[in-house]
Amino acid sequence: MVQKAETIDTQFHLDELHAALNSGTFVQVRRMLNALPPADVAHLIESSPPKSRHILWQLVDSDHEGEVLQELGDDIQTEFLEGMDSREVLAITEGLEPDDVADILQQLPDRVIQDVLQHMGEFDRQRIEQVLTYDEDSAGGLMNTDTITVRPRFTIDVVLRYLRRHEEIPAMTDNIIVVNKQDKFIGLLPLRKILVSDPSATVREMMLTDVEAIPANMADTEVASLFERQNWVSAPVVDEDGKLLGRITIDDVVDVIREDAEHSLMSMAGLDEDEDTFASLRKTAPRRTIWLGVNLITAFIASAVIKLFEGTIDQIVALAILMPIVASMGGVAGTQTLTVVIRGIALGHIGRSNRNWLINREALIGALNGVFWAIVVAIAASLWFEDTRIGIIIAAAMVINLFTAGVAGVLIPLVLKRLKIDPALAAGVILTTVTDVVGFMSFLGLAALYYV
């Protein structure tokens, strides 16, 4: 219900803004736009066609541009950043968290990044360069270098007085990070413990030591899984020597989870997870053309199999009518298995110890479903064409194809993963080709043996 209300509210703002834009009352648009939170402004910009979004961006107050920019998708960020020089980029990112600045800078050419960094102060440059050192899809690329640390020998009273010296503490701080003299991570001191502990107790007595820090090179998807399992709000990040580098907070992890979900969904159609809904024709058409070309190749492969049995099809027209049923059932069965397996891979559920069990289960499911629906289709085909033989042929082909679909639905993503190819991107096309080829080959091949 809340989601529906938010959708209606967004559409209301969009209608108001577009009506104001069409009437040329830009002062009203500026006032409406800058009264909204940055995330809502970004959502409205992303929900507008290219011409309107550029006008909206120009009407955003300069004080809010950086906050709005970090909420936009990569494609739109790049679009707006291309029209800025290094000083404008520096001004727009001023005041943002180092990880957010790094995310924005990574949309720029290396030459521009270096130019922006050179114009920064020494302290800010060092923090951002540290984040840029790591891949953007790693824990190091996600981390924020703003941390509060204490030594284990201090008392809770000293820690409280130290905290009060800060004008504010970093957002989403639920723990104070405990380090030794070499800045190596040794534990966490929860704020909830600080507030209720004896002021004379030491940090060493109150801190948690059974918490593992996150290695900077850990993949962001693994980080997200850890946060999900452990219910963390934040977590420390360390280098290979255990030295504290920064921390990751739940807001960044939510972005990873959302992007991963979008990636899985969009990759099934060969699209980028950052695909812009209102991207221009020039950008959208080439991306889709490439994927259509890949699918055309697989379609030719399936057609070539049909061509092998051209003579059989000419003699028995019923085969041409029934062919799509076998291929379609196999495709659906394979897609069901494929979806479960890709999700399992993404969640880290599938490994060497359980993959054989999964293959056996899916093969058995394919065989059982194959037998059940083979009986149904066999009866229907026999009555339809008044030929028992064609019912038996399609039944046998159905069992073969659904069994194959179950096994292929597991093996294809596992093999692709082993080859370091994204299963979400490539598995669907390969599976469709396999089920089409096996479906046509088994159905037409059996028909050729019976009738010719």
Steps between C-alpha positions, in 0.01 A plus 500: 500500500787735584671423169178581311465829687863591416440420132191721491691779680790479252263506204325802652831688530592400144170624361536827689859556387431416136193723498709785641780430248257502209356831618849650533464585872856400591498696826220278625683187382820607679309562822318166480815308408726636772239443770532122446765265653796429264394138446153613387650763266724232346200269457305774324794574269536130413125483435512781242584490127848635402390852410307553826768343720767742376274794584426353845873450565572863416231608748652305792672734748879474489505413873295187430656387170752263656240327717266461202779382268605215729142365495486481119582195289844470339380585148329822609792594727737467206265703281503793744870472590609514134397865490713599804865590538714381793426806716125454457531133593702597806239755607210259450663222706604723789357374828415151372630184666827367348334183367229705330760734346696197376185354339440827314863540391506147357255615232767740367807443279828439689639835386207689653516296822866595548419864430221501760721330760778755445262784586394334828649559842762252618274335760203451263723381217663231716164366618352483150816354344487224761149406389590530129785253555244220525260366241159665524338156543713413802476577872777758459298676230192505725666618819487842659821620663315705767540294817529557875765284667617450858776303675413210733676649806267800533203507738139545393503843665793610281319366189186697587698821547679432171168455317362825644788689343358418157239733351337186361593138444490330158155388385395144588763466772384213718848393617825670590788314335777385732856500360849456639798737466563376144134576407425129466143398567448307823132541586179704517353706783121527450343837583227316690767367738665839546172655615432243775848395612690606809703811400806355674494180291758478222433459131684166513245368752196617303601449136393214273791294370310227316423722200697446178588808295430498125804466268526794260515268196180311584237517222209733571249215457675304777492811718125529441452134598693557824291803589183305429600201712648699789243785502781757506451876480870560436820296482874583504717448191867399529794445267704180468693582818186562706545878501175694517413677173140608556152358544202396291149609597164343427391774255782401263414132540136567411625659176702184425197276563280717279758516220554123517124437473474741206802337337343154518172626358643715220769250401233246409418735211864588428467849648714695744370535858545876462280506189333840491122474451500827304835461322523645151438292188871528410604330825221246534477356147865373469485321837186312405620434145804307626289272718247445221791397278614240754148361521474491121806274485342257747175508301693402186652207689152374595377556145793299365386203710148529357649515149657156555150351521344700218392186315328352804311826569386514135343155535337559841359852546403424862868510596526868404192575711623314810870597486467826699336314792806286572745791472281735704449255789874435513576873499263573788626206709861601438432864589345395832812304590731771368333769712535294818866417430604859408335624819681229698834601347435867579419415864803273531286192570650275231844343528689175434337323794141540380503550123470126420194477723350797317571347156336171606195679642442711190551200272240307701257795496547529123436129452189495724351810337595358162309176564194680639466751217604241241189297588279809475648612166503146359127458564423844355716448188364149439139619513574815300671327206341157551844341500632315808854495363532879498379505861773252600767700310417834658478336844848352468641830369337687790666275761838532330481879470374571855766270645766678294362840601529414869861385472602784266333757727748404773812424297501804270521770774750293701729458198469869408583599857809278489604669173450842670208586268196660656228227507221760515618644169580194291317201652154584366605507135700179527218321682243605240726370224550167681128441567404601145764277339432200726124548471500516120763227463320253727152566359593507133761228538253259660242592236751422225562155650128421528362644179779490243 
